[in-house]
Amino acid sequence: MFEKIQKEWLSNIQKDLLSGFVVGLSVIPETAGFAIMVGLDVGVAFYTTFYMAFVLSFFGARKAMISAAAGSVALILVGVVKNYGLEYAGVATLMAGVLQILLGYLKIGNLLRFIPQSVMYGFVNALGILLLMEQFKFLQNQNLGVFILLFIGILIIYLFPLITKKIPSNLICILAISAIALIFDTHAPNLGSIEQGVSGFHFIIIPKNLDFKIMIGLLPYALSLALVGTIESLLTAKTLDIILKDGVSDKNKETKAQGLGNIISGLLGGMTGCALVGQSIINAKSGARTRLSTFFAGFSLMVLILVFNEYVVKIPIVAVVAVMVMISFTTFNFQSVINIKKIKPYDTLNMLLVVAVVLYTHNLAIGVVVGVLVNALWIKSKGIA
């Protein structure tokens, strides 16, 4: 027992703590952006990240992976809030968690290999486009100063790594834009101006109007949250398997752990979460190897938020939008477009089909299902021919 704890928690303490702290810092602006996108208080995203980090560090299958409030599932929650209200985001998250545990027992992880590359390209490209589109609503009816701050923020994000990569450029963007907005008094809306939703650490508030009919109406959203969150998490786990070269993680166990994390998040007033591929890769490439890094990432974030909360609420929303614009561009796989002539025409068409379906339905799960079915029909028709 002690040897297992030593191996999975205490075998790489210094690098795990340092990497976990850096990741904890870096997810602050990103997760805040996801909460704003849904219409929730930014504290909801921060607490969600802590819940997911805590649960996954103990029960997850893929060591050193980072799970938090995420853009792919946030996009689905936008629909929940729009059609049912803010108070139903937690209910949908709770339902999604239950479905993920069920998917884990049904061994959905074994089906990962059946998702073709063209569908995955379509998935990430559509996700990048949707994330970018969601930022436009924060720029409506804003003054010129806000757009100047946005431009400066994007420049900082892309140019600061030329100076050093040891400090996340999105954090420098947040600090710099906040300072500029304060010094020049730009009157840019800040995170404190968002008064929707309630921060975490409270049990789920059951909506008064919740009944069986509404539960049935929420079921498609919950299923989409479960599928999209699972797909992104398992792909992230697969990526870390390759990077860390410490064995193939149990994808079905990971699915169940993600589900448990979302149940806890839903019960304690959080939003839906899943693995973040960008932060997970940063964590792994920064030297993280054990569960300690996952736990410390969430712990660091909560300490920073609780200690410096009065400063966090003063961050201009446009600074977070700049970070989200960067995330949308890094999510989009430009290589799949650049190498389009080298890809089989059918794969290109299937990728474009997935993107089109997702943009039309605003549902990543539907796009993936359609892409997989079309690919299966194509393979079958070729076999018959």
C-alpha positions as CSV (number, residue, x, y, z in Angstrom):
1,M,0.0,0.0,0.0
2,F,2.8,2.4,1.0
3,E,4.7,1.6,-2.1
4,K,1.7,2.4,-4.3
5,I,1.2,5.7,-2.5
6,Q,4.9,6.4,-2.9
7,K,4.8,5.7,-6.6
8,E,1.6,7.5,-7.5
9,W,1.9,10.5,-5.2
10,L,5.4,11.0,-3.7
11,S,7.9,9.9,-6.3
12,N,8.3,13.3,-8.1
13,I,7.3,15.9,-5.4
14,Q,9.3,18.9,-6.4
15,K,8.4,18.9,-10.1
16,D,4.8,17.9,-9.4
17,L,4.3,20.8,-7.0
18,L,5.9,23.4,-9.3
19,S,4.1,22.2,-12.4
20,G,0.8,21.9,-10.5
21,F,1.2,25.5,-9.3
22,V,1.9,26.8,-12.8
23,V,-1.1,25.0,-14.2
24,G,-3.3,26.2,-11.3
25,L,-2.3,29.8,-12.3
26,S,-2.9,29.2,-16.0
27,V,-6.4,27.8,-15.7
28,I,-7.7,30.9,-13.9
29,P,-8.4,33.1,-17.0
30,E,-9.4,30.1,-19.1
31,T,-12.0,28.6,-16.7
32,A,-13.3,32.1,-15.9
33,G,-14.0,32.6,-19.6
34,F,-16.0,29.4,-19.8
35,A,-18.2,30.4,-16.9
36,I,-18.8,33.9,-18.4
37,M,-19.7,32.2,-21.7
38,V,-22.4,30.1,-19.9
39,G,-23.6,33.1,-17.9
40,L,-22.5,31.8,-14.5
41,D,-20.4,33.5,-11.8
42,V,-16.7,32.9,-12.4
43,G,-16.5,31.3,-9.0
44,V,-18.6,28.4,-10.3
45,A,-15.8,27.6,-12.7
46,F,-13.1,27.9,-10.1
47,Y,-14.9,25.6,-7.7
48,T,-15.6,23.2,-10.5
49,T,-11.9,23.0,-11.3
50,F,-11.1,22.2,-7.6
51,Y,-13.8,19.5,-7.4
52,M,-12.6,17.8,-10.6
53,A,-8.9,18.1,-9.6
54,F,-9.7,16.6,-6.2
55,V,-11.8,13.7,-7.5
56,L,-9.5,12.9,-10.5
57,S,-6.3,12.9,-8.4
58,F,-7.7,10.1,-6.3
59,F,-9.9,8.1,-8.7
60,G,-8.7,8.9,-12.2
61,A,-6.8,6.4,-14.3
62,R,-4.4,8.8,-16.0
63,K,-1.9,10.4,-13.7
64,A,-0.8,14.0,-14.2
65,M,-4.0,14.8,-16.3
66,I,-5.8,18.1,-15.6
67,S,-9.6,18.2,-15.5
68,A,-11.5,21.4,-15.0
69,A,-14.4,23.5,-16.3
70,A,-14.0,23.2,-20.1
71,G,-15.0,24.9,-23.2
72,S,-16.5,21.9,-25.0
73,V,-19.0,21.2,-22.3
74,A,-19.6,24.9,-21.5
75,L,-20.9,25.3,-25.1
76,I,-23.6,22.7,-24.3
77,L,-24.4,24.4,-21.0
78,V,-25.1,27.6,-22.9
79,G,-28.1,25.8,-24.4
80,V,-29.3,24.5,-21.0
81,V,-29.2,28.0,-19.5
82,K,-30.8,29.6,-22.6
83,N,-33.7,27.1,-22.6
84,Y,-34.2,26.3,-18.9
85,G,-32.3,28.9,-16.8
86,L,-29.1,29.2,-14.7
87,E,-30.4,27.0,-11.9
88,Y,-30.6,24.0,-14.2
89,A,-26.9,23.9,-15.1
90,G,-26.1,22.0,-11.9
91,V,-29.0,19.5,-12.6
92,A,-27.7,18.8,-16.1
93,T,-24.1,18.4,-14.7
94,L,-25.4,15.9,-12.1
95,M,-27.3,14.0,-14.8
96,A,-24.2,14.0,-17.1
97,G,-22.0,12.6,-14.3
98,V,-24.4,9.7,-13.7
99,L,-24.5,8.9,-17.5
100,Q,-20.7,9.0,-17.6
101,I,-20.4,6.4,-14.9
102,L,-22.9,4.3,-16.8
103,L,-20.8,4.7,-20.0
104,G,-17.8,3.6,-18.0
105,Y,-19.5,0.4,-17.0
106,L,-20.6,-0.1,-20.6
107,K,-16.8,0.2,-21.5
108,I,-17.1,3.2,-23.8
109,G,-13.4,3.6,-23.6
110,N,-13.0,0.5,-25.8
111,L,-14.9,2.3,-28.6
112,L,-12.4,5.2,-28.7
113,R,-10.4,3.4,-31.4
114,F,-13.5,3.5,-33.7
115,I,-13.5,7.3,-33.9
116,P,-11.7,8.1,-37.2
117,Q,-9.1,10.9,-37.4
118,S,-11.3,12.9,-39.8
119,V,-14.1,13.0,-37.1
120,M,-11.6,14.1,-34.4
121,Y,-10.3,16.9,-36.7
122,G,-13.9,18.0,-37.3
123,F,-14.5,17.9,-33.5
124,V,-11.6,20.1,-32.5
125,N,-12.1,22.5,-35.5
126,A,-15.8,23.0,-34.8
127,L,-15.0,23.5,-31.1
128,G,-12.4,26.2,-31.9
129,I,-14.9,28.0,-34.2
130,L,-17.7,27.8,-31.6
131,L,-15.5,29.1,-28.9
132,L,-14.5,32.1,-31.0
133,M,-18.1,32.8,-32.0
134,E,-19.2,32.9,-28.3
135,Q,-16.7,35.7,-27.6
136,F,-18.5,38.1,-30.0
137,K,-21.4,38.8,-27.6
138,F,-19.0,40.3,-25.1
139,L,-17.7,42.8,-27.6
140,Q,-21.1,44.1,-28.6
141,N,-21.8,47.8,-27.9
142,Q,-18.3,48.3,-26.5
143,N,-16.2,51.4,-26.9
144,L,-13.0,51.7,-28.9
145,G,-10.9,51.4,-25.8
146,V,-12.1,47.8,-25.2
147,F,-11.1,46.8,-28.7
148,I,-7.7,48.3,-28.2
149,L,-7.3,46.4,-25.0
150,L,-8.3,43.2,-26.8
151,F,-5.7,43.8,-29.5
152,I,-3.0,44.5,-26.9
153,G,-4.0,41.3,-25.0
154,I,-3.7,39.1,-28.1
155,L,-0.3,40.6,-29.0
156,I,0.9,39.9,-25.5
157,I,-0.3,36.3,-25.6
158,Y,1.5,35.6,-28.8
159,L,4.7,37.7,-28.4
160,F,5.5,37.2,-24.7
161,P,6.7,33.5,-25.3
162,L,9.5,35.0,-27.4
163,I,10.9,36.5,-24.2
164,T,10.3,33.5,-21.9
165,K,8.0,30.4,-21.8
166,K,8.5,29.8,-18.1
167,I,5.6,32.2,-17.3
168,P,2.2,31.5,-19.0
169,S,1.6,34.3,-21.5
170,N,-2.2,34.3,-20.8
171,L,-1.4,35.3,-17.2
172,I,0.8,38.2,-18.3
173,C,-2.1,39.2,-20.6
174,I,-4.5,39.3,-17.6
175,L,-2.1,41.3,-15.5
176,A,-1.1,43.7,-18.2
177,I,-4.6,44.5,-19.4
178,S,-5.8,44.9,-15.9
179,A,-3.1,47.4,-15.2
180,I,-3.7,49.3,-18.4
181,A,-7.5,49.4,-17.7
182,L,-6.8,50.7,-14.2
183,I,-4.2,53.3,-15.0
184,F,-6.1,54.8,-18.0
185,D,-9.6,54.3,-16.5
186,T,-11.0,52.7,-19.6
187,H,-14.4,51.8,-17.9
188,A,-14.1,48.3,-19.3
189,P,-16.6,45.9,-17.7
190,N,-14.8,43.6,-15.2
191,L,-15.5,40.2,-13.7
192,G,-17.1,41.8,-10.7
193,S,-19.8,43.2,-12.9
194,I,-21.1,39.7,-13.6
195,E,-23.7,39.0,-10.9
196,Q,-25.3,36.0,-12.5
197,G,-25.2,32.6,-10.7
198,V,-23.7,31.8,-7.3
199,S,-20.2,30.7,-6.4
200,G,-19.7,27.2,-5.2
201,F,-19.4,25.4,-1.8
202,H,-23.2,25.0,-1.5
203,F,-25.4,22.0,-2.1
204,I,-27.3,22.0,-5.4
205,I,-30.4,24.2,-5.3
206,I,-33.2,22.0,-6.7
207,P,-35.3,24.3,-9.0
208,K,-38.9,24.6,-7.8
209,N,-40.3,23.8,-11.2
210,L,-38.2,20.7,-11.7
211,D,-40.4,17.8,-12.8
212,F,-40.3,14.6,-14.9
213,K,-41.1,16.5,-18.1
214,I,-38.2,18.9,-17.6
215,M,-35.9,16.0,-16.7
216,I,-36.7,14.4,-20.0
217,G,-36.0,17.7,-21.7
218,L,-32.6,18.0,-20.0
219,L,-31.7,14.4,-20.9
220,P,-30.4,15.2,-24.5
221,Y,-28.2,18.0,-23.0
222,A,-26.9,15.7,-20.3
223,L,-26.2,12.9,-22.8
224,S,-24.3,15.5,-25.0
225,L,-22.3,16.7,-21.9
226,A,-21.5,13.1,-21.0
227,L,-20.4,12.1,-24.5
228,V,-18.4,15.3,-25.3
229,G,-16.8,15.4,-21.9
230,T,-15.8,11.7,-22.2
231,I,-14.5,12.0,-25.7
232,E,-12.3,15.0,-24.8
233,S,-11.1,13.4,-21.6
234,L,-10.2,10.1,-23.2
235,L,-8.4,11.7,-26.1
236,T,-6.4,13.8,-23.6
237,A,-5.6,10.6,-21.6
238,K,-4.5,8.9,-24.8
239,T,-2.2,11.9,-25.6
240,L,-0.6,11.7,-22.2
241,D,-0.1,7.9,-22.5
242,I,2.1,8.7,-25.5
243,I,3.9,11.7,-23.9
244,L,4.6,10.1,-20.5
245,K,5.3,6.5,-21.9
246,D,4.3,5.0,-18.5
247,G,1.7,2.6,-19.7
248,V,-1.7,2.7,-21.3
249,S,-4.3,4.2,-18.8
250,D,-7.7,2.5,-18.2
251,K,-10.1,4.6,-20.3
252,N,-13.2,3.0,-18.7
253,K,-11.9,3.8,-15.2
254,E,-11.2,7.3,-16.3
255,T,-14.7,7.7,-17.7
256,K,-16.2,6.6,-14.3
257,A,-13.9,9.0,-12.5
258,Q,-14.9,11.9,-14.7
259,G,-18.5,11.0,-14.0
260,L,-17.9,11.0,-10.2
261,G,-16.2,14.4,-10.5
262,N,-19.3,15.8,-12.3
263,I,-21.7,14.4,-9.8
264,I,-19.7,16.1,-7.0
265,S,-19.5,19.3,-9.0
266,G,-23.3,19.2,-9.7
267,L,-24.1,18.6,-6.0
268,L,-21.8,21.4,-4.8
269,G,-23.0,24.1,-7.2
270,G,-20.4,23.7,-9.9
271,M,-20.6,23.3,-13.7
272,T,-19.7,20.4,-16.0
273,G,-16.0,19.7,-16.3
274,C,-13.7,17.4,-18.3
275,A,-10.0,17.0,-19.1
276,L,-8.2,20.0,-20.6
277,V,-5.8,18.8,-23.3
278,G,-3.7,22.0,-23.3
279,Q,-3.1,22.2,-19.6
280,S,-2.6,18.5,-19.4
281,I,0.2,18.6,-22.0
282,I,1.7,21.6,-20.2
283,N,1.6,19.7,-16.9
284,A,3.3,16.7,-18.4
285,K,6.0,18.6,-20.3
286,S,6.8,20.6,-17.2
287,G,7.8,17.4,-15.5
288,A,4.7,16.3,-13.7
289,R,4.3,12.5,-13.3
290,T,2.0,11.7,-10.4
291,R,-1.4,12.3,-9.0
292,L,0.1,15.0,-6.7
293,S,0.3,17.4,-9.7
294,T,-3.4,17.0,-10.5
295,F,-4.4,17.7,-6.9
296,F,-2.0,20.6,-6.4
297,A,-3.3,22.3,-9.6
298,G,-6.8,22.5,-8.1
299,F,-5.5,23.3,-4.6
300,S,-3.3,26.1,-5.9
301,L,-6.1,27.7,-7.8
302,M,-8.4,27.7,-4.8
303,V,-5.8,29.3,-2.5
304,L,-5.1,32.0,-5.1
305,I,-8.8,32.7,-5.6
306,L,-9.6,32.8,-1.9
307,V,-6.6,34.9,-1.0
308,F,-6.7,37.3,-3.9
309,N,-10.4,37.3,-4.7
310,E,-10.7,41.1,-4.3
311,Y,-8.2,41.5,-7.1
312,V,-9.7,38.8,-9.3
313,V,-13.1,40.5,-9.6
314,K,-11.3,43.6,-11.0
315,I,-10.0,41.8,-14.0
316,P,-11.5,43.3,-17.2
317,I,-13.7,40.9,-19.1
318,V,-11.9,41.8,-22.4
319,A,-8.7,40.3,-20.9
320,V,-10.4,37.0,-20.5
321,V,-11.9,37.3,-24.0
322,A,-8.3,37.8,-25.4
323,V,-7.4,34.5,-23.7
324,M,-10.4,32.8,-25.1
325,V,-9.6,34.0,-28.6
326,M,-6.1,32.4,-28.2
327,I,-7.7,29.2,-26.9
328,S,-10.0,29.1,-29.9
329,F,-7.1,29.4,-32.3
330,T,-4.9,26.9,-30.6
331,T,-7.9,24.4,-30.4
332,F,-8.4,24.7,-34.2
333,N,-6.2,22.2,-36.0
334,F,-4.8,24.3,-38.8
335,Q,-2.6,21.4,-40.0
336,S,-5.8,19.6,-41.0
337,V,-6.4,22.5,-43.4
338,I,-2.9,23.1,-44.6
339,N,-2.4,19.4,-45.5
340,I,-5.8,19.1,-47.1
341,K,-4.3,18.1,-50.4
342,K,-2.5,15.2,-48.8
343,I,-5.6,13.9,-47.1
344,K,-8.0,11.5,-48.9
345,P,-11.0,13.5,-50.3
346,Y,-13.5,11.4,-48.3
347,D,-11.7,12.2,-45.0
348,T,-11.8,15.9,-45.9
349,L,-15.5,15.7,-46.7
350,N,-16.2,13.9,-43.5
351,M,-14.3,16.4,-41.4
352,L,-16.2,19.3,-43.1
353,L,-19.5,17.4,-42.5
354,V,-18.7,17.1,-38.8
355,V,-17.9,20.9,-38.6
356,A,-21.1,21.8,-40.5
357,V,-23.3,19.6,-38.3
358,V,-21.8,21.0,-35.1
359,L,-22.1,24.6,-36.3
360,Y,-25.7,24.0,-37.4
361,T,-26.8,22.2,-34.2
362,H,-24.3,23.8,-31.8
363,N,-23.9,20.3,-30.4
364,L,-20.5,18.6,-30.6
365,A,-21.9,15.2,-29.7
366,I,-24.3,15.1,-32.6
367,G,-21.4,16.0,-35.0
368,V,-19.2,13.2,-33.7
369,V,-22.1,10.6,-33.9
370,V,-22.9,11.7,-37.5
371,G,-19.3,11.6,-38.5
372,V,-18.8,8.1,-37.1
373,L,-22.0,6.8,-38.7
374,V,-21.1,8.2,-42.1
375,N,-17.6,6.8,-41.9
376,A,-19.0,3.4,-41.0
377,L,-21.4,3.5,-43.9
378,W,-18.6,4.5,-46.3
379,I,-16.4,1.7,-45.1
380,K,-19.3,-0.8,-45.5
381,S,-20.0,0.4,-49.0
382,K,-16.4,0.0,-50.0
383,G,-16.4,-3.5,-48.6
384,I,-19.5,-4.4,-50.6
385,A,-18.0,-2.8,-53.7
